[in-house]
Amino acid sequence: MSQEYDFSKGKRGAVAPVMTGKTRITIRLDDEVVAWFRAQVHAAGGGNYQSLINQALREHMRTSAEPLEQTLRRVLREEFRGKTARPGRLRHVALKKRPQRKK
């Protein structure tokens, strides 16, 4: 080990270049949420749980931006997929309005 080192050509900052399109943040999540995402990645055979969280957030952004009618149609399709319901049966279902409470 040398007594003195020459840092005159040294550069300050991160050693690895910062990835574009990503922002490093500190976020506090419940232990059970992180454990669930890690378990999902483990069950899938490996990967990065942080990428899975990012994917879940993107999916939420996509679905929360769609109109209510489109959301209802998507949910109904997902719920009845694989069921032996007659086609067109749900087409005429109407949502009833709740009666207003008197103040």
C-alpha positions in Angstrom: 0.0 0.0 0.0 1.3 3.3 -1.0 1.8 6.2 1.4 0.2 8.7 -1.0 -2.2 8.4 -3.9 -2.6 10.8 -6.8 -6.3 11.8 -7.2 -5.6 14.8 -9.5 -7.3 13.1 -12.5 -10.1 11.6 -10.4 -13.7 12.5 -11.1 -16.5 13.0 -8.6 -19.9 11.4 -9.0 -21.4 8.0 -9.7 -19.1 5.3 -11.2 -21.8 3.8 -13.3 -23.7 5.9 -15.8 -27.3 6.8 -14.9 -29.9 5.0 -16.9 -32.1 7.4 -18.9 -35.9 7.1 -18.6 -35.7 5.9 -15.0 -35.7 7.9 -11.8 -34.2 6.6 -8.5 -36.5 7.3 -5.6 -36.9 6.2 -2.0 -40.3 4.7 -1.3 -41.7 3.0 1.8 -43.9 0.0 1.1 -45.5 -2.4 3.5 -43.5 -5.5 4.2 -46.3 -7.8 3.0 -46.5 -5.9 -0.3 -42.8 -6.3 -1.0 -43.0 -10.0 0.1 -45.9 -10.6 -2.3 -44.0 -9.1 -5.3 -40.9 -11.1 -4.4 -42.9 -14.3 -4.1 -44.5 -13.6 -7.5 -41.0 -13.2 -9.1 -39.7 -16.3 -7.3 -42.7 -18.4 -8.5 -42.1 -17.2 -12.1 -38.6 -18.5 -11.9 -36.7 -15.3 -11.2 -36.5 -11.7 -12.3 -36.6 -8.3 -10.6 -39.4 -7.6 -8.2 -39.0 -3.8 -8.7 -39.7 -4.3 -12.4 -42.9 -6.2 -11.5 -44.0 -3.3 -9.2 -43.3 -0.9 -12.1 -45.4 -3.1 -14.4 -48.2 -3.1 -11.9 -48.2 0.7 -11.6 -48.2 1.0 -15.4 -51.2 -1.3 -15.6 -53.0 0.8 -13.0 -52.2 4.0 -14.9 -53.6 2.5 -18.1 -56.8 1.1 -16.6 -57.5 4.2 -14.4 -57.3 6.4 -17.5 -60.0 4.5 -19.4 -63.7 5.6 -19.3 -65.9 3.9 -16.7 -68.0 2.1 -19.4 -64.9 0.6 -20.9 -63.6 -0.4 -17.5 -66.9 -2.2 -16.7 -66.9 -4.0 -20.1 -63.3 -5.1 -19.5 -64.1 -6.4 -16.0 -67.2 -8.3 -17.2 -65.2 -9.9 -20.0 -62.5 -11.0 -17.6 -65.1 -12.3 -15.1 -67.1 -14.3 -17.6 -64.2 -15.5 -19.7 -64.4 -19.3 -19.9 -67.9 -19.4 -18.4 -70.8 -20.9 -20.4 -73.0 -17.9 -20.3 -75.3 -17.4 -23.3 -74.0 -14.7 -25.6 -75.8 -11.4 -25.4 -77.3 -12.2 -22.0 -75.5 -9.4 -20.1 -76.0 -6.9 -22.9 -79.3 -5.7 -21.5 -78.4 -5.4 -17.9 -78.8 -1.9 -16.6 -77.4 -0.4 -13.5 -80.0 0.9 -11.1 -79.6 4.3 -9.6 -79.6 4.5 -5.8 -82.3 6.6 -4.3 -81.1 9.9 -2.8 -81.1 10.2 0.9 -83.2 12.9 2.4 -81.2 15.4 4.5 
